Amino acid sequence: MGKTLTEIAQTLKDTDKKVQLIYAFNGVGKTRLSREFKELVAPKIEGEAAAEEEEEEMLIKVLYYNAFTEDLFYWDNDLDKDKNRKLIIHPNNFTDWIFKDQGQESNVITHFQHYTNDKLTPSFNEDFNEITFSLERGDDNKIDNIKISKGEESCLIWCVFFSLIKLVVDTLNEPEPANRDTNQFDELEYIFIDDPVSSLDENHLIELAINIAELIKSSKSDIKFIITTHNPLFYNVLYNELELKKKNRQGNKCCYLLKKEDDGTYELNGKLGDSNKSFSYHLYLRSVLQEAVDDNKIEKYHFMLLRNLYEKTANFLGYPQWSDLLPDDKKTYYNRIIQFTSHSTLSNETVPEPTEPEKNTLKLLLKHLVDNNYYTEE
């Protein structure tokens, strides 16, 4: 029997580790976990508007970035005239502090252009509650009031949050509270980052992971960081940059795999090693097999590739045997794969070409990996 997400959140809260890194496939519950964790550390106070205002003045205990963070930003598409498109910011203490008090809009713009396009420029209004975007063209002209893509929008919001947590870390690195620019973060305990900017290309994703790792290593206060991701490359870079291998070897378990069970409960299993140093090879195997299925050109060597994919996926997920990933009637499927992957002991032995039922077995087993979230292309 697994645990609820609230119990998983309690497990994360109870540890004294500075960093906890969690890998989970999309749809498993990473964002819900971040919400459960926030409610556990700093439950929302219910009541009238006065009570809500009182809550905003309380010292912050947890900062979190997840899909709900993006809800603070929404589009006014100017549906009547279709000209003055702008991204609206729902102001709160954080955005006011970043933009009005700390004047961080230039840093946000710099980060955003670095990760996206240096010709794409956000412009903030005086009240810092609206952003318009312009795109420079090669002829020194520019297009104003454009609507950026969802990926670019997510990147901008992450850049705002990154500027916030960088300021927070720098502020709390001052040991004397009386000397800090603000005291609203004096009781901050956790920063929870859930899957930042999955739309980046590999080079920028690596750089983003390095930047987060550098920020964590620069933190001298007692803030604890929890990071979840579905991206193995992002996980691997953080794992190596934060030297989590050394911590794991010393018995300080801080890396996990979050899994959802069939009954709707969850498991948070300790994970040794980085996610998968050869994940690109998984992608290659996956694409080769899918192409063979789509073109109905399955040959006997494809069964060897399928077994290879099962072996690497099982190793990645921490299963002791690759056959543990097979459907219920494991022995039958195991024997069918072995038939095509065992090495011949005599030079004149040959394995017959796969029959239609055997080809269907390969199709089923490949689909099984994907449908059960054992393996995804992301």
Residue, then its C-alpha position, 0 to 999 in steps of 0.5 A: m500500500g502506497k502513500t497519499l501525496t500529503e504523506i509524501a509531502q510530510t516525508l519531504k518536510d521531515t528531512d533535514k537535507k538542503v536539496q531533494l531532487i525528485y524525478a517523475f513522469n508527466g501526469v504522476g502528480k508533481t504539481r499536486l505534490s508541490r501544492e500539498f507541500k505548500e499547504l502543509v508548510a503554510p496552510k491558507i487562512e480562510g476567512e473574509a478579505a481582512a483575514e486575507e490581507e493579514e495573511e499577505e503580511m505574514l512572513i513567508k515560509v515557502l516559495y514555490y514555482n509550478a503550473f499555478t504560478e503561471d496563473l498570476f499572468y494572463w493575456d488581454n488579447d484586445l479581441d475588439k481591435d486585435k492590436n493592443r495585446k498584453l500580458i497582465i500581471h496579477p500584482n502581489n507582494f512578490t511582484d511588487w518587491i521584484f519590480k517596484d522595490q528592487g527594479q529587477e525588470s532589466n534582469v528579467i528581460t536579460h534572462f528571457q532574451h538569453y533563453t529565447n530570442d534577443k530580438l524579442t523584447p518585453s516592455f513593462n508599464e509604469d505600474f508593473n502590471e502589464i507587459t507588451f512584446s515587440l520583435e525586431r526585424g532584419d530591416d531595423n523595423k519592429i513588430d509591436n504588441i505581438k502575442i508570444s508563444k506559450g513556451e516563451e510565456s512560461c520562460l518569462i514567468w520562470c525568469v521572474f521567479f528566478s530573479l525573485i529567488k536569487l534576490v531572496v537567497d542574496t538577501l538571506n545570505e546577510p546574517e544580520p536581519a537588521n541589515r537586510d533589504t526586507n524582513q518578509f523572508d526571515e522565516l523562509e524555510y523552503i523553495f519548491i521548484d516544479d519542472p521549470v521551463s520544459s520548452l527550452d532546447e537542450n543547451h539552454l536547459i543545461e544552462l538553466a540547471i547549472n544556474i539553479a545549482e549555482l544559486i543553491k550552492s551560493s545559499k548560506s542560509d538554512i533554506k531547503f530546496i525541493i526540485t521535481t522534474h520529468n526531464p532526465l537531462f535536467y535531472n542529470v545536470l542538477y545531480n552532477e552539479l550539486e554533487l548528489k552522488k557524493k551525498n548519496r554515498q554518504g548515506n544522505k539520501c536526497c534523490y527520489l523517483l515518484k511513482k503512482e500506483d494502480d490504486g491511486t497511491y504513491e511511492l517515493n523511492g530512493k534513487l542512486g545514480d543520475s537518471n539516465k546517462s544515455f537517455s538519448y539512446h533510449l529515444y533512438l531505440r524508441s524511434v527505431l521500434q516505433e518506425a518499424v511498427d508504423d511501417n509494418k516492417i518488424e524484423k527479428y533484430h527489433f526484438m533485440l532492440l526491444r529487450n535492450l529498451y526494456e533493460k535500460t528502462a528497468n535500470f532507469l526506474g530501479y527495477p532489479q529485472w527488466s522482466d518486471l516491466l512486462p505485462d501480467d503474463k510475464k513468463t509468456y512474454y519473456n519467453r517470446i522475447i528470449q526466443f529472438t534475443s538469445h545467441s545461437t550456440l551453433s553457427n548454422e542455427t538461425v532464428p526464423e523470421p517473426t510471425e504475425p502474432e509475434k510481431n503483434t507481441l512486439k507492438l503490444l510490449l512497446k505500447h505497454l511501456v508508453d501507456n504505463n508511463y514506464y517510458t515517454e519521449e519527453 
